Amino acid sequence: MSSQPLRLMAVHAHPDDESSKGAAATARYAAEGVEVLVVTCTGGERGDVLNPKHPPVEGGLEAMRAVREREMAQAAEVLGVQHRWLGFVDSGLPEGFPDAPVPEGSFASLPLEEAAAPLVAAVRKFRPHVMTTYDPNGGYPHPDHIMCHRVSMEAFVAAGDPERYRGTGEPWEVAKLYYNHSFSLARARALHEALLARGLPSPMGDWVESREAREIAERPVTTRVECAEFFDRRDAALVAHATQIDPEGWFFAVPRDVEAEVWPTEDFELAESRVPTEIPEDDLFAGLRERNA
């Protein structure tokens, strides 16, 4: 008897987040036949051009949105994933946030149920077994990342409840929810030390020292997904976001053979599970594969 395909939904705040957070793992799962849907909450239209080699984007928010839509389509093709926009407007990162307000009508300014309704509809349509998103601090305290966490949690809880979000499709209960671990101090320190041990320059020393000096607590890792053979797809997806990523920048400063040897996984934190599983895991679908057979 053939099994039904497993389905993974990765929820992100902006285009390019999907390529810097869990991209190699999503590419691996897609290559293995898992149906993968990346959901992007905003158009990234308030993002600056961060690649010094890219010309300015003239024409305001609409022009930037159009550029980033094209970049996102290319990244999704590289990763081998499906993609869906939720259609909200980027909140930007106001100077002084969280005390400074975000722009009126932007994603982070909306009531939770208004912002979550399209994601609930997406969950009910795609019917994922697993969702990934950001921790309560957004991975870092950007208003759209924090809101992405909030709407993801709301959708995880509400999508299976027929009494909530009526008119957004048939209820679907997601089995597991994970937080991405993309900028881990442990990973950065391990790569930094490996580069120094090989007599190679490291771009991470100042960042590691800063995090250590501030004694920033690390969230627990429960799940490490082997995906080194897909680091090249992750890199190509990052480069597709040409307004954001310098192809000669720090994202690519660690030789891939060193990275594959020292840290061949992408890491996650199991936030919620409705199926039995044993920690630590090496698979986002741990506890689900047998049930889906």
N, C-alpha and C positions, 0 to 999 in steps of 0.2 A: 504494500500500500504506500503510495507516494505521500510525502508530507506537504503541508501548505508552506509557502515561503514565509520565513520570518521577516518582520518589518521593524525598522529602526527610524525614529524621528529625532533629528538633531535641531534644537531650537536656538537661534542666535539673534543677536540684537541688530547687527549691521552686516552688509556684505563685506567680506574678508575675514570676519570672525570664524566662519566655518572652515577657513583654510589655515588658521593659526591655532585652533582649538579642536583637537580630536580628528584632524583631517586624514591622517594616515590610517587610523582605525576605521573611519567610515569608508575609505577607499578599499581597505581590506575586506570589510563585510560586503560591500557592493560587488567586489570581484568574486566572492564566494557564493553569490546568488541571493544574498539578503536584499530585500527591497529597502532602499535608504532614501528618505525624504529630508532634505534640509529646508527648514522654515526660517525665513528672515523677517524679523518684525518690522524694520524700517528700511527706507531706501538709502540711508547713509548720506543724504543730501546736504547735511551740515558738516560733513567731514572735510577737513583741510586736505590739500594735496601734500602728502608727506614724503613722496619720492622726489628728491631734489633734481632728478633727471627728467621729470615729467613737466611739461608746460602747464601754466595755470589753466584752470577751466573757467571760461567766461560764460556768463549768462545766468548766474544765480542758482537757486536750488533746483530748478527744473533741469538745467543743463547738467549739473553734477549728478542728479538722479539718473539721467539717461546714460551718462558715462558709466556709472557704477552698475547699472542694470546689465550693460554689455560685459563688463568685467565679471559679474556674478555668473552670467550664462557660460562664459568660457571656463571659469573655475569649476562649475558643476559638471561640465562635460569632461574635464580632466579627471575629476574624482569619480566619475561614473555614477552620479547620484541624480535623483529627481530634485526639483526645487519649486518652492512656493513662496511668494511674497504675502505678508499679511497686509501691507499697504499703509502702514503708519509713517508719520513724518519724524525723522531724526530729531532728537531733542538737543543735540550738541552737548558740549560740556561747559556750562556757564561758569565764568570766573567766580569763585567763592562758593560753588556748590558744595554741600547741600543747603547752605543758607540762602544762596541766590536762587531765584525761581527759574524754571525751564520755560521756553517759549510756549505761549498759549496755543493749545491744539496739538502740540507735539506728543509723541508717544508717552513719555513719562508724566505728562500733565493730566492724562485721562483717568476717569474712574476705572477701578479694576475690572468691573464686569464688562464695560464697554471695550476695554483693551483685550480682555481674555476671550470674548465671544468668537472672534474669527479663528483663534487657536483651538477652541473647543470644537468648532466646526471642522477644522482641519484634522484633528484627532479622530473625530467620528467618521470622517470620510476615508482617511488613510488606514486607520485601525492598527496603530503600531503596538508591538509587544513591549518595546523599550523606548523611552525618551531620554535624551540628554539635554542639559541646560547648565546654567550657572548657579553657584552657591548664593546664599542670601546677600552677600556683599557684591554680587555681580562678577566675581573673579577679581575685579578692581572696581572702585566706587564711581562708575559712570552711571548717570541716571537711566539710560536706556538698558544697561546691563542689569541694573537692579530691578527695573520693571520687567525685563525678560524673565528673570527669576520668578517674580510674583505671578505673571500670567502663566508661566509653565506649571507652577505649583497649583494654581487655580484650575487649569485644564486637567492636570493629572487627577485631582480630586473630583472635579465636577463632570468630566466627560462621560463617566459611567452611570451618572444619576439621571434617570429619565425625567425627574421633576425639575431639573435645572437646565437653563439655556434651551428652552423649548424652541423648536423650529430650526435647530442647527444640525439635525441629523439623528440617526438612531444611536442610542448610547453605546459606548465602547469603553471598557475598563483596561487601562494600560497596566501591564504587570510590574514593570520596574522603572524607576527614575534615578538617573545618575547626574552628578555634577562633574563638569570637566575639571581636570587638573592640568593646566597648560604652562603656568609660570611658577613651577615648584622650586623652592630654594634647594631642596635635596638634589633635584636633577641638575640645576644650574651649578651647584657646588661640585657635583661629581664630574660634570663635563669640564668645568674650570680646572680642577685638579688633574684630570686626564690630559688636558692640553699642556699644562705646565710640565707634567712628567715626561711628555714627549718633546719638550723643548719648543713648543709651538706657542704663539701669542694667544691670549684669551681675551675675548671681549666682555667677559662676565665678572671680572674681579671687582669692579666698583659696585656693581649691582648686588653681588653676594655680600660684600662688606656692609653695604647700606642696609640690607635686610637683616643681617645678623646684628648690626648695631641697634636697630630699632626693635629687635626681639619680636618680630612679627610671627605670630603663631601659624603653623602650617595645619591645614585641614587634613584629616586622615585619608590615606589612599586605601581603598578596599579591592581595587580591580586593576590589573595591569594587562593590557592587550598587546601581544607581540605583533608588531607591524613594521619592522625596519625595512622590509622589502618594498614598502609603499611610501617611504620617505621622499622618493623622487617625485611621486604624484603630489604629495603635500607641497613640495617646493614649487612644482609647476603651477599648482593652484594658487599659491601665494603670489607668484610672479604675474599671474593673470590679473591681479588687482594692481594694475600699473600705477594708479594714482596714489596708492598707499604704500607700496613695497618697493624699496630699492633693491634690485637684483644683486647688488654688490654690498648690501647692508648686513647688519649684525645677525639677522635671521639665518644667514647662510655662512657665518664665520666658522662654524665647527665643521671640520671635514666629516663627510657622511660615514666613512668607514669607522671613524672614532665614535661618532654618535651611535652607530649600530652596535659597536662592541660594548660601549659603556652603558647606554640607556636605550635598549631596542624596543621599548614599550611606549604606549601612550596610556596615561593613568586617569582613573576615575574614582569617584566616591559614591558608593551606593547610598542614596538618600532615602528611598522608599522601595519596598518590595512586597508584592502580594503573593509571591511564591517562595517556597523554602529554598534557601541557598546557603552555601558554606563560604565564609570569609577566611582567607583571601580567595579571590576569583581570578581567572585568567580569560574570562569571556563575559561580555555584557549579557549574553543569553544563557548564562549558567542557571540551571533550574527550569529552563524553558524548552530546551531542545527535545528532551524526552517527551514532554507534554504535547509538543507540536507534531510528533511523529505520526 
